[in-house]
Amino acid sequence: MEVPTVTVSDVTDHTTHEWVVLDVREPHEWASGHIEGALHIPMGELPARVGELDPQARTLVVCHVGGRSARVTAWLHQQGHDVANLAGGMDAWEGAKRPTVRA
């Protein structure tokens, strides 16, 4: 199955509000910087917390470089969620000089 994927340039300042951003990194990664307004659910906690997500909401899944978020995106997509993986993860986001906040 192909994982729905978008690039940082696909998520413009104008369209950021159209996404629910789901950050699946570990707490120490989250604390070092994340996308403002993101929901933090570490990948290992997701099966127990998936009910916190609206399957109909357009959800952008983010991790450090895109590997974990790709697996989460594929799983959520199979569950019927409207999701996309952020290619390159937070590395790509920060590399594009996009804003982050610290916990």
MODELLER restraints for C-alpha pairs under 7 A, 6 or more apart:
rsr = mdl.restraints
at = mdl.atoms
rsr.add(forms.Gaussian(group=physical.xy_distance, feature=features.Distance(at['CA:3:A'], at['CA:70:A']), mean=6.54, stdev=0.5))
rsr.add(forms.Gaussian(group=physical.xy_distance, feature=features.Distance(at['CA:3:A'], at['CA:73:A']), mean=6.69, stdev=0.5))
rsr.add(forms.Gaussian(group=physical.xy_distance, feature=features.Distance(at['CA:3:A'], at['CA:74:A']), mean=5.54, stdev=0.5))
rsr.add(forms.Gaussian(group=physical.xy_distance, feature=features.Distance(at['CA:4:A'], at['CA:83:A']), mean=6.91, stdev=0.5))
rsr.add(forms.Gaussian(group=physical.xy_distance, feature=features.Distance(at['CA:4:A'], at['CA:84:A']), mean=4.75, stdev=0.5))
rsr.add(forms.Gaussian(group=physical.xy_distance, feature=features.Distance(at['CA:4:A'], at['CA:85:A']), mean=6.11, stdev=0.5))
rsr.add(forms.Gaussian(group=physical.xy_distance, feature=features.Distance(at['CA:5:A'], at['CA:84:A']), mean=4.88, stdev=0.5))
rsr.add(forms.Gaussian(group=physical.xy_distance, feature=features.Distance(at['CA:5:A'], at['CA:85:A']), mean=4.50, stdev=0.5))
rsr.add(forms.Gaussian(group=physical.xy_distance, feature=features.Distance(at['CA:5:A'], at['CA:86:A']), mean=5.96, stdev=0.5))
rsr.add(forms.Gaussian(group=physical.xy_distance, feature=features.Distance(at['CA:5:A'], at['CA:87:A']), mean=6.24, stdev=0.5))
rsr.add(forms.Gaussian(group=physical.xy_distance, feature=features.Distance(at['CA:6:A'], at['CA:84:A']), mean=6.33, stdev=0.5))
rsr.add(forms.Gaussian(group=physical.xy_distance, feature=features.Distance(at['CA:6:A'], at['CA:85:A']), mean=6.12, stdev=0.5))
rsr.add(forms.Gaussian(group=physical.xy_distance, feature=features.Distance(at['CA:6:A'], at['CA:86:A']), mean=5.31, stdev=0.5))
rsr.add(forms.Gaussian(group=physical.xy_distance, feature=features.Distance(at['CA:6:A'], at['CA:87:A']), mean=5.98, stdev=0.5))
rsr.add(forms.Gaussian(group=physical.xy_distance, feature=features.Distance(at['CA:7:A'], at['CA:86:A']), mean=5.73, stdev=0.5))
rsr.add(forms.Gaussian(group=physical.xy_distance, feature=features.Distance(at['CA:7:A'], at['CA:87:A']), mean=5.17, stdev=0.5))
rsr.add(forms.Gaussian(group=physical.xy_distance, feature=features.Distance(at['CA:8:A'], at['CA:86:A']), mean=6.82, stdev=0.5))
rsr.add(forms.Gaussian(group=physical.xy_distance, feature=features.Distance(at['CA:8:A'], at['CA:92:A']), mean=6.77, stdev=0.5))
rsr.add(forms.Gaussian(group=physical.xy_distance, feature=features.Distance(at['CA:8:A'], at['CA:93:A']), mean=5.98, stdev=0.5))
rsr.add(forms.Gaussian(group=physical.xy_distance, feature=features.Distance(at['CA:19:A'], at['CA:58:A']), mean=5.24, stdev=0.5))
rsr.add(forms.Gaussian(group=physical.xy_distance, feature=features.Distance(at['CA:19:A'], at['CA:59:A']), mean=5.37, stdev=0.5))
rsr.add(forms.Gaussian(group=physical.xy_distance, feature=features.Distance(at['CA:19:A'], at['CA:60:A']), mean=6.10, stdev=0.5))
rsr.add(forms.Gaussian(group=physical.xy_distance, feature=features.Distance(at['CA:20:A'], at['CA:38:A']), mean=6.93, stdev=0.5))
rsr.add(forms.Gaussian(group=physical.xy_distance, feature=features.Distance(at['CA:20:A'], at['CA:57:A']), mean=6.75, stdev=0.5))
rsr.add(forms.Gaussian(group=physical.xy_distance, feature=features.Distance(at['CA:20:A'], at['CA:58:A']), mean=6.10, stdev=0.5))
rsr.add(forms.Gaussian(group=physical.xy_distance, feature=features.Distance(at['CA:20:A'], at['CA:59:A']), mean=4.58, stdev=0.5))
rsr.add(forms.Gaussian(group=physical.xy_distance, feature=features.Distance(at['CA:20:A'], at['CA:60:A']), mean=6.04, stdev=0.5))
rsr.add(forms.Gaussian(group=physical.xy_distance, feature=features.Distance(at['CA:21:A'], at['CA:38:A']), mean=4.68, stdev=0.5))
rsr.add(forms.Gaussian(group=physical.xy_distance, feature=features.Distance(at['CA:21:A'], at['CA:39:A']), mean=6.08, stdev=0.5))
rsr.add(forms.Gaussian(group=physical.xy_distance, feature=features.Distance(at['CA:21:A'], at['CA:59:A']), mean=5.75, stdev=0.5))
rsr.add(forms.Gaussian(group=physical.xy_distance, feature=features.Distance(at['CA:21:A'], at['CA:60:A']), mean=4.76, stdev=0.5))
rsr.add(forms.Gaussian(group=physical.xy_distance, feature=features.Distance(at['CA:21:A'], at['CA:61:A']), mean=6.05, stdev=0.5))
rsr.add(forms.Gaussian(group=physical.xy_distance, feature=features.Distance(at['CA:22:A'], at['CA:38:A']), mean=5.72, stdev=0.5))
rsr.add(forms.Gaussian(group=physical.xy_distance, feature=features.Distance(at['CA:22:A'], at['CA:39:A']), mean=4.92, stdev=0.5))
rsr.add(forms.Gaussian(group=physical.xy_distance, feature=features.Distance(at['CA:22:A'], at['CA:40:A']), mean=6.07, stdev=0.5))
rsr.add(forms.Gaussian(group=physical.xy_distance, feature=features.Distance(at['CA:22:A'], at['CA:41:A']), mean=6.99, stdev=0.5))
rsr.add(forms.Gaussian(group=physical.xy_distance, feature=features.Distance(at['CA:22:A'], at['CA:59:A']), mean=6.70, stdev=0.5))
rsr.add(forms.Gaussian(group=physical.xy_distance, feature=features.Distance(at['CA:22:A'], at['CA:60:A']), mean=5.94, stdev=0.5))
rsr.add(forms.Gaussian(group=physical.xy_distance, feature=features.Distance(at['CA:22:A'], at['CA:61:A']), mean=4.79, stdev=0.5))
rsr.add(forms.Gaussian(group=physical.xy_distance, feature=features.Distance(at['CA:22:A'], at['CA:62:A']), mean=6.06, stdev=0.5))
rsr.add(forms.Gaussian(group=physical.xy_distance, feature=features.Distance(at['CA:23:A'], at['CA:38:A']), mean=6.34, stdev=0.5))
rsr.add(forms.Gaussian(group=physical.xy_distance, feature=features.Distance(at['CA:23:A'], at['CA:39:A']), mean=6.00, stdev=0.5))
rsr.add(forms.Gaussian(group=physical.xy_distance, feature=features.Distance(at['CA:23:A'], at['CA:40:A']), mean=4.90, stdev=0.5))
rsr.add(forms.Gaussian(group=physical.xy_distance, feature=features.Distance(at['CA:23:A'], at['CA:41:A']), mean=6.23, stdev=0.5))
rsr.add(forms.Gaussian(group=physical.xy_distance, feature=features.Distance(at['CA:23:A'], at['CA:61:A']), mean=5.99, stdev=0.5))
rsr.add(forms.Gaussian(group=physical.xy_distance, feature=features.Distance(at['CA:23:A'], at['CA:62:A']), mean=4.77, stdev=0.5))
rsr.add(forms.Gaussian(group=physical.xy_distance, feature=features.Distance(at['CA:23:A'], at['CA:63:A']), mean=5.88, stdev=0.5))
rsr.add(forms.Gaussian(group=physical.xy_distance, feature=features.Distance(at['CA:24:A'], at['CA:40:A']), mean=6.19, stdev=0.5))
rsr.add(forms.Gaussian(group=physical.xy_distance, feature=features.Distance(at['CA:24:A'], at['CA:41:A']), mean=5.20, stdev=0.5))
rsr.add(forms.Gaussian(group=physical.xy_distance, feature=features.Distance(at['CA:24:A'], at['CA:42:A']), mean=4.17, stdev=0.5))
rsr.add(forms.Gaussian(group=physical.xy_distance, feature=features.Distance(at['CA:24:A'], at['CA:43:A']), mean=4.80, stdev=0.5))
rsr.add(forms.Gaussian(group=physical.xy_distance, feature=features.Distance(at['CA:24:A'], at['CA:62:A']), mean=6.20, stdev=0.5))
rsr.add(forms.Gaussian(group=physical.xy_distance, feature=features.Distance(at['CA:24:A'], at['CA:63:A']), mean=5.53, stdev=0.5))
rsr.add(forms.Gaussian(group=physical.xy_distance, feature=features.Distance(at['CA:24:A'], at['CA:69:A']), mean=6.62, stdev=0.5))
rsr.add(forms.Gaussian(group=physical.xy_distance, feature=features.Distance(at['CA:25:A'], at['CA:42:A']), mean=5.11, stdev=0.5))
rsr.add(forms.Gaussian(group=physical.xy_distance, feature=features.Distance(at['CA:25:A'], at['CA:43:A']), mean=6.58, stdev=0.5))
rsr.add(forms.Gaussian(group=physical.xy_distance, feature=features.Distance(at['CA:25:A'], at['CA:63:A']), mean=5.17, stdev=0.5))
rsr.add(forms.Gaussian(group=physical.xy_distance, feature=features.Distance(at['CA:25:A'], at['CA:64:A']), mean=6.79, stdev=0.5))
rsr.add(forms.Gaussian(group=physical.xy_distance, feature=features.Distance(at['CA:26:A'], at['CA:42:A']), mean=5.39, stdev=0.5))
rsr.add(forms.Gaussian(group=physical.xy_distance, feature=features.Distance(at['CA:31:A'], at['CA:102:A']), mean=5.48, stdev=0.5))
rsr.add(forms.Gaussian(group=physical.xy_distance, feature=features.Distance(at['CA:31:A'], at['CA:103:A']), mean=4.63, stdev=0.5))
rsr.add(forms.Gaussian(group=physical.xy_distance, feature=features.Distance(at['CA:32:A'], at['CA:102:A']), mean=5.73, stdev=0.5))
rsr.add(forms.Gaussian(group=physical.xy_distance, feature=features.Distance(at['CA:33:A'], at['CA:100:A']), mean=5.58, stdev=0.5))
rsr.add(forms.Gaussian(group=physical.xy_distance, feature=features.Distance(at['CA:33:A'], at['CA:101:A']), mean=5.20, stdev=0.5))
rsr.add(forms.Gaussian(group=physical.xy_distance, feature=features.Distance(at['CA:33:A'], at['CA:102:A']), mean=4.44, stdev=0.5))
rsr.add(forms.Gaussian(group=physical.xy_distance, feature=features.Distance(at['CA:33:A'], at['CA:103:A']), mean=6.94, stdev=0.5))
rsr.add(forms.Gaussian(group=physical.xy_distance, feature=features.Distance(at['CA:34:A'], at['CA:100:A']), mean=5.05, stdev=0.5))
rsr.add(forms.Gaussian(group=physical.xy_distance, feature=features.Distance(at['CA:34:A'], at['CA:101:A']), mean=5.43, stdev=0.5))
rsr.add(forms.Gaussian(group=physical.xy_distance, feature=features.Distance(at['CA:34:A'], at['CA:102:A']), mean=6.37, stdev=0.5))
rsr.add(forms.Gaussian(group=physical.xy_distance, feature=features.Distance(at['CA:35:A'], at['CA:99:A']), mean=6.84, stdev=0.5))
rsr.add(forms.Gaussian(group=physical.xy_distance, feature=features.Distance(at['CA:35:A'], at['CA:100:A']), mean=4.84, stdev=0.5))
rsr.add(forms.Gaussian(group=physical.xy_distance, feature=features.Distance(at['CA:35:A'], at['CA:101:A']), mean=6.27, stdev=0.5))
rsr.add(forms.Gaussian(group=physical.xy_distance, feature=features.Distance(at['CA:36:A'], at['CA:100:A']), mean=6.02, stdev=0.5))
rsr.add(forms.Gaussian(group=physical.xy_distance, feature=features.Distance(at['CA:36:A'], at['CA:101:A']), mean=5.77, stdev=0.5))
rsr.add(forms.Gaussian(group=physical.xy_distance, feature=features.Distance(at['CA:55:A'], at['CA:80:A']), mean=6.46, stdev=0.5))
rsr.add(forms.Gaussian(group=physical.xy_distance, feature=features.Distance(at['CA:55:A'], at['CA:81:A']), mean=4.19, stdev=0.5))
rsr.add(forms.Gaussian(group=physical.xy_distance, feature=features.Distance(at['CA:55:A'], at['CA:82:A']), mean=6.14, stdev=0.5))
rsr.add(forms.Gaussian(group=physical.xy_distance, feature=features.Distance(at['CA:56:A'], at['CA:81:A']), mean=6.19, stdev=0.5))
rsr.add(forms.Gaussian(group=physical.xy_distance, feature=features.Distance(at['CA:56:A'], at['CA:82:A']), mean=5.90, stdev=0.5))
rsr.add(forms.Gaussian(group=physical.xy_distance, feature=features.Distance(at['CA:57:A'], at['CA:82:A']), mean=6.29, stdev=0.5))
rsr.add(forms.Gaussian(group=physical.xy_distance, feature=features.Distance(at['CA:58:A'], at['CA:82:A']), mean=5.11, stdev=0.5))
rsr.add(forms.Gaussian(group=physical.xy_distance, feature=features.Distance(at['CA:58:A'], at['CA:83:A']), mean=5.85, stdev=0.5))
rsr.add(forms.Gaussian(group=physical.xy_distance, feature=features.Distance(at['CA:59:A'], at['CA:82:A']), mean=6.15, stdev=0.5))
rsr.add(forms.Gaussian(group=physical.xy_distance, feature=features.Distance(at['CA:59:A'], at['CA:83:A']), mean=4.64, stdev=0.5))
rsr.add(forms.Gaussian(group=physical.xy_distance, feature=features.Distance(at['CA:59:A'], at['CA:84:A']), mean=6.39, stdev=0.5))
rsr.add(forms.Gaussian(group=physical.xy_distance, feature=features.Distance(at['CA:60:A'], at['CA:83:A']), mean=5.83, stdev=0.5))
rsr.add(forms.Gaussian(group=physical.xy_distance, feature=features.Distance(at['CA:60:A'], at['CA:84:A']), mean=5.09, stdev=0.5))
rsr.add(forms.Gaussian(group=physical.xy_distance, feature=features.Distance(at['CA:60:A'], at['CA:85:A']), mean=5.90, stdev=0.5))
rsr.add(forms.Gaussian(group=physical.xy_distance, feature=features.Distance(at['CA:60:A'], at['CA:86:A']), mean=6.49, stdev=0.5))
rsr.add(forms.Gaussian(group=physical.xy_distance, feature=features.Distance(at['CA:61:A'], at['CA:69:A']), mean=5.47, stdev=0.5))
rsr.add(forms.Gaussian(group=physical.xy_distance, feature=features.Distance(at['CA:61:A'], at['CA:73:A']), mean=6.36, stdev=0.5))
rsr.add(forms.Gaussian(group=physical.xy_distance, feature=features.Distance(at['CA:61:A'], at['CA:84:A']), mean=6.13, stdev=0.5))
rsr.add(forms.Gaussian(group=physical.xy_distance, feature=features.Distance(at['CA:61:A'], at['CA:85:A']), mean=4.94, stdev=0.5))
rsr.add(forms.Gaussian(group=physical.xy_distance, feature=features.Distance(at['CA:61:A'], at['CA:86:A']), mean=6.06, stdev=0.5))
rsr.add(forms.Gaussian(group=physical.xy_distance, feature=features.Distance(at['CA:62:A'], at['CA:69:A']), mean=5.32, stdev=0.5))
rsr.add(forms.Gaussian(group=physical.xy_distance, feature=features.Distance(at['CA:62:A'], at['CA:85:A']), mean=6.48, stdev=0.5))
rsr.add(forms.Gaussian(group=physical.xy_distance, feature=features.Distance(at['CA:62:A'], at['CA:86:A']), mean=5.58, stdev=0.5))
rsr.add(forms.Gaussian(group=physical.xy_distance, feature=features.Distance(at['CA:62:A'], at['CA:89:A']), mean=5.35, stdev=0.5))
rsr.add(forms.Gaussian(group=physical.xy_distance, feature=features.Distance(at['CA:62:A'], at['CA:90:A']), mean=6.79, stdev=0.5))
rsr.add(forms.Gaussian(group=physical.xy_distance, feature=features.Distance(at['CA:63:A'], at['CA:69:A']), mean=5.31, stdev=0.5))
rsr.add(forms.Gaussian(group=physical.xy_distance, feature=features.Distance(at['CA:63:A'], at['CA:89:A']), mean=5.12, stdev=0.5))
rsr.add(forms.Gaussian(group=physical.xy_distance, feature=features.Distance(at['CA:63:A'], at['CA:90:A']), mean=6.17, stdev=0.5))
rsr.add(forms.Gaussian(group=physical.xy_distance, feature=features.Distance(at['CA:64:A'], at['CA:89:A']), mean=4.96, stdev=0.5))
rsr.add(forms.Gaussian(group=physical.xy_distance, feature=features.Distance(at['CA:64:A'], at['CA:90:A']), mean=4.95, stdev=0.5))
rsr.add(forms.Gaussian(group=physical.xy_distance, feature=features.Distance(at['CA:64:A'], at['CA:91:A']), mean=6.06, stdev=0.5))
rsr.add(forms.Gaussian(group=physical.xy_distance, feature=features.Distance(at['CA:65:A'], at['CA:88:A']), mean=4.53, stdev=0.5))
rsr.add(forms.Gaussian(group=physical.xy_distance, feature=features.Distance(at['CA:65:A'], at['CA:89:A']), mean=4.20, stdev=0.5))
rsr.add(forms.Gaussian(group=physical.xy_distance, feature=features.Distance(at['CA:65:A'], at['CA:90:A']), mean=6.16, stdev=0.5))
rsr.add(forms.Gaussian(group=physical.xy_distance, feature=features.Distance(at['CA:65:A'], at['CA:91:A']), mean=5.72, stdev=0.5))
rsr.add(forms.Gaussian(group=physical.xy_distance, feature=features.Distance(at['CA:66:A'], at['CA:86:A']), mean=6.42, stdev=0.5))
rsr.add(forms.Gaussian(group=physical.xy_distance, feature=features.Distance(at['CA:66:A'], at['CA:87:A']), mean=5.54, stdev=0.5))
rsr.add(forms.Gaussian(group=physical.xy_distance, feature=features.Distance(at['CA:66:A'], at['CA:88:A']), mean=4.94, stdev=0.5))
rsr.add(forms.Gaussian(group=physical.xy_distance, feature=features.Distance(at['CA:66:A'], at['CA:89:A']), mean=4.58, stdev=0.5))
rsr.add(forms.Gaussian(group=physical.xy_distance, feature=features.Distance(at['CA:69:A'], at['CA:85:A']), mean=5.93, stdev=0.5))
rsr.add(forms.Gaussian(group=physical.xy_distance, feature=features.Distance(at['CA:70:A'], at['CA:85:A']), mean=5.50, stdev=0.5))
rsr.add(forms.Gaussian(group=physical.xy_distance, feature=features.Distance(at['CA:73:A'], at['CA:83:A']), mean=6.06, stdev=0.5))
rsr.add(forms.Gaussian(group=physical.xy_distance, feature=features.Distance(at['CA:73:A'], at['CA:84:A']), mean=6.08, stdev=0.5))
rsr.add(forms.Gaussian(group=physical.xy_distance, feature=features.Distance(at['CA:73:A'], at['CA:85:A']), mean=5.78, stdev=0.5))
rsr.add(forms.Gaussian(group=physical.xy_distance, feature=features.Distance(at['CA:76:A'], at['CA:83:A']), mean=6.98, stdev=0.5))
rsr.add(forms.Gaussian(group=physical.xy_distance, feature=features.Distance(at['CA:77:A'], at['CA:83:A']), mean=6.17, stdev=0.5))
